[in-house]
Structures are given as C-alpha cells and as structure tokens.
Amino acid sequence: MMAPDSLTSSRRRKNRIRHPRFVVGEQVSFAEGTLTGTGVVDAATADFSIIWVWTDDGGGRKMFLQGHGAIVQSAKD
C-alpha cells in the first residue's frame, strides 16, 4: 500500500508553459523540434491546451499541445 504523501505527489501536475490565448484567425509563428514556421490559428480547445494552426507554407493544419515542446506566439511580437 502506498503512503498518502507519495500518492499525492505522484498525482501532481507538472508545471507547463501555457499557450497564450489566441483569437481564431490570428497570425502566429511556431516552433516545435525542428519544425518552424508561421500560420493562422484555426481553432483551440476551451482551455487553450491544444491549438490548431493552418501553416502558411502549404504544410496543412498542425496541432500544438501545451507543455510538449511547442512554442506558439503571436506574429505581432
């Protein structure tokens, strides 16, 4: 049987970088591993943990997960 303290610590969530709150249609730049580019926000989950972007280079629609190495920022910055 696990001690109550170890159970609590195993359920703690990692501190993750949160995606900014984008507006659908907003121009963004992104980087994830060796993939970099620009595009337009197509959709996002209610908590912004997942963002979908149509890429400008014809690469299709990409999904970026919060806290998994993706950096998505407004192209205005």
N, C-alpha and C positions, 0 to 999 in steps of 0.2 A: 504494500500500500504506500502511496506517495504522501509525503508530508504536505500539509496545506500550503506552506510557503512555497514549496517547489512547484506545486500545481499552479499557483497564482503567477509565478514568474514565467512559467512556460507558456502561459496564455497572453502575456503582454505583447502588444503590437510593437513592431519596430518603428522608430521614428523615420518617416518617409517624407521626401520632398513632395510637396503638393503642387499640382499643376495650377497655374493662375486660372482665374475664371474668365474664359474667353466667350466672345459672342459668336454665334454661328455666322459665317461669312467673313470673320476677321482674318487678315493676312498674318501668318506666323512663320517663324523659322524653327527648325527642329534638328536635333542630333541624337542618334541612338547607335552606339557602337561606331561602325564605320559609315553608317548612313547619315547623310546631312542633306538639307535642302530647305525649300520654302513651300508653302501651300496655303490653303484656305480651310479653316475649321468647318467641318461638315456637321458634326454632332458631338455631344458629350453626355456622359451619364449625369444624373442629378447631383452627385457628389463630386463631379469632375475627376474621378479616379481613372476614367478612360476617356480619351479624346480621339476622334477620327478626323483625319486631315486628307483632303484631296491635294496631291502633290502637283506643283507647277511644271515638273519636268515630264509629265505623262506617265509617271510611275504608278498611277492608280491611287486608291484610297488606303491609307496607312492607319493602324491603330496603335496608340501610345498608351502604355499602362503606367500609372503613377508609381513611383518608387522602384522601377525596374530599369533604371539607367537612361531613361528618355529625358531629354531636355527640350521643352517646347516653350517658346517665348514669342511675345508679340513682335512683329516685324517693325513696329513703330519705334522700338527701343534702340 
